[in-house]
Amino acid sequence: MKQFRHIHFLFITVTLLLLGSCIKEKQFPPQPVIKFDRFNTFGNDSADCYITFQDGDGDIGIPESDNTSPDDLRMKYLYKDQAGNFVPVDSSFGTPQFDTLFYSYRVPNITPDGQYKALDGEIKIKLRAAPIFGPHDVVKFEITLTDRAGNKSNIVSTNEITVP
């Protein structure tokens, strides 16, 4: 009977070790990596934009109590000109300090507790301004995400959006 207990204990130990070795820690770079997923419009005054992200050290988002950090997600508005090029809006008649239109957002702090901080997921950006597309027929956005360490993500573009 004692030998059966040892074999049973050994079997359970080996099984747990095998199961534990199947769980892989996510390995991502410390700077955020984003990808455009989709863009859903609701008339010309609202839309939802979805991006996916990965971050190796999990420092995505700004704590609610932080009122001094700049917004960490930016969307640059571009419209298609008559030559077929996407160009930024010059909202101040050509002065360099206001050369385009940006939408800025604060992603909530989503850093996980525990030892492993790597994150991947989806961010839904709600555009609710009237009108968000202005007088243009075809637009797109360039999106960047900055983590709390100041690492900037790659820049991704949405697909071309035909304004309703």
Secondary structure as the mmCIF struct_conf table of DSSP 4:
data_model
#
loop_
_struct_conf.conf_type_id
_struct_conf.id
_struct_conf.beg_label_comp_id
_struct_conf.beg_label_asym_id
_struct_conf.beg_label_seq_id
_struct_conf.end_label_comp_id
_struct_conf.end_label_asym_id
_struct_conf.end_label_seq_id
HELX_RH_AL_P HELX_RH_AL_P1 LYS A 2 CYS A 22
HELX_LH_PP_P HELX_LH_PP_P1 LYS A 24 LYS A 26
BEND BEND1 PRO A 30 GLN A 31
STRN STRN1 VAL A 33 THR A 41
TURN_TY1_P TURN_TY1_P1 GLY A 43 ASN A 44
BEND BEND2 ASP A 45 ASP A 45
STRN STRN2 ALA A 47 ASP A 55
BEND BEND3 GLY A 56 ASP A 57
BEND BEND4 GLY A 61 GLY A 61
STRN STRN3 ILE A 62 ILE A 62
TURN_TY1_P TURN_TY1_P2 GLU A 64 SER A 65
BEND BEND5 THR A 68 SER A 69
HELX_LH_PP_P HELX_LH_PP_P2 PRO A 70 ASP A 71
BEND BEND6 ASP A 72 ASP A 72
STRN STRN4 LEU A 73 LYS A 80
TURN_TY1_P TURN_TY1_P3 GLN A 82 ALA A 83
BEND BEND7 GLY A 84 GLY A 84
STRN STRN5 PHE A 86 PRO A 88
TURN_TY1_P TURN_TY1_P4 SER A 91 GLY A 94
HELX_RH_3T_P HELX_RH_3T_P1 PRO A 96 PHE A 98
BEND BEND8 THR A 100 THR A 100
STRN STRN6 PHE A 102 TYR A 105
HELX_LH_PP_P HELX_LH_PP_P3 VAL A 107 VAL A 107
STRN STRN7 PRO A 108 PRO A 108
HELX_LH_PP_P HELX_LH_PP_P4 ASN A 109 ASN A 109
HELX_LH_PP_P HELX_LH_PP_P5 THR A 111 PRO A 112
BEND BEND9 ASP A 113 GLN A 115
STRN STRN8 LEU A 119 LEU A 127
TURN_TY1_P TURN_TY1_P5 ALA A 130 PRO A 131
BEND BEND10 ILE A 132 PHE A 133
TURN_TY1_P TURN_TY1_P6 GLY A 134 PRO A 135
BEND BEND11 ASP A 137 ASP A 137
STRN STRN9 VAL A 138 LEU A 145
STRN STRN10 THR A 146 THR A 146
TURN_TY1_P TURN_TY1_P7 ARG A 148 ALA A 149
STRN STRN11 LYS A 152 LYS A 152
STRN STRN12 VAL A 156 SER A 157
HELX_LH_PP_P HELX_LH_PP_P6 THR A 158 GLU A 160
STRN STRN13 ILE A 161 THR A 162
#
